[in-house]
Amino acid sequence: MARPCKCAITGEKGTTDTFVKINGKYYKSQEIYDANQMKKAKRKELIDYVCREFLRYGNGQPFPTSLPKKLNELSFYDDDVILETFKRCASDIHYQMEHKQFSAEYNKIAYMFAIIKSSIADVNAEFQRKKKQENITKSTEIECGDLSSIGTKTRGKDISSFLNDDEF
């Protein structure tokens, strides 16, 4: 007998026979669970990149709590867009980190995000153009399943039955 349950990600209600149980929690489908895990991996990659590249943190060193808060301010943008913006602005951020004196770690992070906020809209627009171009390319692809029927339509009357073999 199926019991009622709730999806751990979306909060939707359903029954145990239709939902998927992974690690003791119920999810609406395997795809939702996989998408959530992918999103978590992207966020972790972004935080690791910022901590290692700009803040010079080592392995196992806990990152500052202000970093996820600043990332949440940019929650409108996808993590891929934010990461690409950090990579494009890396030289500017490195220059500022070397030539400016910051009194606290929070000030470094705030300054980095001020640089990022100034150029993230351009990177996002480029990502949107690429995504739109990919969608157009996918929608205009032609299925090439059976090409043998091309050119077999006859127009008009077929007079080949009246011709001799040597007249072909």
C-alpha positions as CSV (number, residue, x, y, z in Angstrom):
1,M,0.0,0.0,0.0
2,A,1.4,3.4,-1.0
3,R,1.9,6.0,1.6
4,P,1.7,9.8,1.1
5,C,5.1,11.5,0.8
6,K,6.6,14.8,-0.2
7,C,9.4,15.6,-2.7
8,A,12.5,16.9,-0.8
9,I,13.3,19.4,-3.6
10,T,10.0,20.7,-5.1
11,G,7.7,20.1,-2.1
12,E,5.1,18.4,-4.2
13,K,3.0,15.8,-2.6
14,G,2.5,12.3,-4.0
15,T,2.6,8.6,-3.0
16,T,5.6,6.3,-2.4
17,D,4.8,4.2,-5.4
18,T,5.2,7.1,-7.9
19,F,8.1,8.9,-6.2
20,V,11.7,7.8,-6.2
21,K,13.5,7.1,-2.8
22,I,17.2,8.1,-2.8
23,N,19.3,8.2,0.4
24,G,16.2,8.0,2.6
25,K,14.4,10.9,0.9
26,Y,11.6,10.9,-1.7
27,Y,11.9,12.8,-5.0
28,K,9.4,13.3,-7.7
29,S,11.6,11.8,-10.3
30,Q,15.2,10.8,-10.9
31,E,15.6,13.7,-13.4
32,I,14.7,16.2,-10.6
33,Y,17.2,14.6,-8.3
34,D,20.0,14.6,-10.9
35,A,19.3,18.3,-11.9
36,N,19.5,19.3,-8.2
37,Q,22.8,17.4,-7.8
38,M,24.2,19.1,-10.9
39,K,23.2,22.5,-9.6
40,K,24.9,21.8,-6.3
41,A,28.1,20.6,-8.1
42,K,28.1,23.8,-10.2
43,R,27.7,26.0,-7.0
44,K,30.6,24.1,-5.3
45,E,32.8,24.5,-8.4
46,L,32.1,28.3,-8.4
47,I,32.9,28.7,-4.7
48,D,36.0,26.6,-5.0
49,Y,37.2,28.7,-7.9
50,V,36.7,32.0,-6.1
51,C,38.3,30.8,-2.9
52,R,41.4,29.3,-4.6
53,E,41.9,31.8,-7.4
54,F,41.3,35.1,-5.6
55,L,41.2,34.6,-1.9
56,R,44.1,32.1,-1.9
57,Y,42.5,29.5,0.3
58,G,44.0,26.0,0.6
59,N,42.4,22.6,0.7
60,G,40.1,22.1,3.6
61,Q,40.1,25.7,4.7
62,P,36.5,26.9,5.4
63,F,35.3,29.6,3.1
64,P,33.9,32.9,4.4
65,T,30.1,32.9,5.0
66,S,29.8,36.2,3.2
67,L,30.7,34.5,-0.2
68,P,27.5,32.5,-0.5
69,K,25.5,35.5,0.6
70,K,27.0,37.6,-2.2
71,L,26.4,34.8,-4.6
72,N,22.8,34.7,-3.6
73,E,22.5,38.4,-4.6
74,L,23.3,37.2,-8.1
75,S,20.8,34.4,-8.0
76,F,19.0,35.8,-11.1
77,Y,22.0,34.5,-13.1
78,D,22.9,30.9,-13.7
79,D,26.1,29.7,-11.9
80,D,27.7,29.0,-15.3
81,V,27.3,32.7,-16.2
82,I,28.7,33.8,-12.8
83,L,31.7,31.5,-13.2
84,E,32.4,32.7,-16.7
85,T,32.2,36.3,-15.5
86,F,34.8,35.6,-12.8
87,K,37.1,34.0,-15.4
88,R,36.8,37.0,-17.8
89,C,37.3,39.5,-15.0
90,A,40.2,37.5,-13.4
91,S,42.9,39.9,-14.5
92,D,41.1,42.9,-13.1
93,I,40.4,41.2,-9.8
94,H,44.0,39.9,-9.5
95,Y,45.3,43.4,-10.1
96,Q,43.0,45.0,-7.5
97,M,43.8,42.3,-4.9
98,E,47.5,42.9,-5.3
99,H,47.5,46.7,-5.3
100,K,44.7,47.5,-2.8
101,Q,44.8,47.1,0.9
102,F,41.7,45.6,2.4
103,S,41.0,45.7,6.1
104,A,38.9,42.5,6.2
105,E,38.0,39.5,4.1
106,Y,34.5,40.8,3.6
107,N,35.9,44.0,1.9
108,K,37.8,41.8,-0.6
109,I,34.7,39.9,-1.4
110,A,32.5,43.0,-1.7
111,Y,35.1,44.6,-4.1
112,M,35.2,41.4,-6.2
113,F,31.5,41.3,-6.6
114,A,31.4,45.0,-7.5
115,I,33.7,44.2,-10.4
116,I,31.5,41.2,-11.3
117,K,28.3,43.1,-11.2
118,S,29.6,45.6,-13.7
119,S,30.1,43.1,-16.4
120,I,27.8,40.1,-15.7
121,A,25.0,41.5,-17.8
122,D,27.2,41.4,-20.9
123,V,28.2,37.8,-20.2
124,N,24.6,36.8,-19.6
125,A,23.5,38.4,-22.9
126,E,26.2,36.5,-24.7
127,F,25.1,33.2,-23.0
128,Q,21.5,33.9,-24.1
129,R,22.6,34.6,-27.7
130,K,24.5,31.3,-27.7
131,K,21.6,29.4,-26.3
132,K,19.2,30.9,-28.7
133,Q,21.5,30.1,-31.6
134,E,21.8,26.5,-30.4
135,N,18.0,26.2,-30.3
136,I,17.7,27.6,-33.8
137,T,20.3,25.2,-35.0
138,K,18.6,22.2,-33.4
139,S,15.2,23.2,-34.7
140,T,16.4,23.6,-38.3
141,E,18.2,20.2,-38.5
142,I,16.7,18.0,-41.2
143,E,15.9,14.3,-40.5
144,C,17.8,12.2,-43.1
145,G,16.1,8.9,-42.4
146,D,14.9,7.7,-45.8
147,L,16.5,9.6,-48.7
148,S,15.6,7.0,-51.3
149,S,12.3,8.6,-52.0
150,I,13.8,11.8,-53.1
151,G,13.3,12.5,-56.8
152,T,10.8,9.6,-57.4
153,K,7.8,11.8,-57.8
154,T,6.7,11.9,-61.4
155,R,5.1,14.8,-63.0
156,G,2.7,14.4,-65.8
157,K,2.1,11.1,-67.5
158,D,4.6,8.2,-67.6
159,I,5.3,7.2,-71.2
160,S,8.1,4.8,-70.4
161,S,5.8,1.8,-71.1
162,F,5.6,2.9,-74.7
163,L,9.3,3.1,-75.3
164,N,11.5,0.3,-76.4
165,D,14.5,-0.9,-74.3
166,D,17.1,0.7,-76.6
167,E,15.3,4.1,-76.5
168,F,15.9,4.6,-72.8
